[in-house]
Amino acid sequence: MPERTVVTNRRARHEFHVEETYEAGLVLTGSEVKALRAGRASLQDAYARFQGGEAWLVNMHISPYEKAGPFGHDPTRPRKLLLHRSELRRLVGKVQQRGYTLIPLRVYFNERGFAKVELGLARGKRQVDRRAEIARREAEREIARALRGRR
């Protein structure tokens, strides 16, 4: 079974400088897994928080699975992240530094069928940085367009 991406956080790389990425497991209920397999999730405004020596994914929205009936789940409940202890300690130290945050970049099912989340250790971009990036992309598009026209 190949790796299958369920949802990506497209705004994350626009609003943040992602310096490092980590893979973490997710603790989910059965109806959450079913809803994820159906692709019904959103990472907008989601982030990771450390509490009680554990990492938690906050504000990730997984829509209720309609066939679960009354045994469904709360769509925006905090979900526990599974990380190695050494990664957890390293991330706690980095996030306590000024300006760093831990944001989910994508949620996917790995080859073995387990739900995973790719986390990015990121620093927020300023408005000037975003404008410069947009200008650079536009310039690259213009160059590519000009080169296509010459052939």
Steps between C-alpha positions, in 0.01 A plus 500: 500500500668827395509812714178701456469868591164590652532876552774762461540838665569711191506830688770378740793554263356835395471635855803330663866422434509122562846411632463133597236231450406212729269201462262420784228245551145599593279347769158476336164337563341265249259753354786749458700247299197429279445873441870550421495216249206680335717815484283707733755703696640852519831629637407868481601679824638175648816495713679276749520580871698339783313419818592263781808365321295405192435657161142576394362602161248780555231638263528226239148445370389148407138500385269250671462165328129480420475120535641510856163614632497614864843347558683761291769742609548869582631657174754735659614311809874513582675189367810351656815488286735203526865608492823347625606640836819652356302675224250625756773649720670664201173649379400631844835679520464651152138610545583675827743718302350822373312479171484124439180303467412144403248477216356199314597497132306192389313196627548170321478124533838327477572169321380303803170688517576709809388864514799733522542876511799689360587782739708802408711697745430846363560868553234748386565705187464875500285675239813620317627142466169385352497781245859426397416133453198585283714736287766228456238246390350745252846566353563127460165461322583785262838344417342158440231657283762687294710185452196301386419768243851486346488134401 
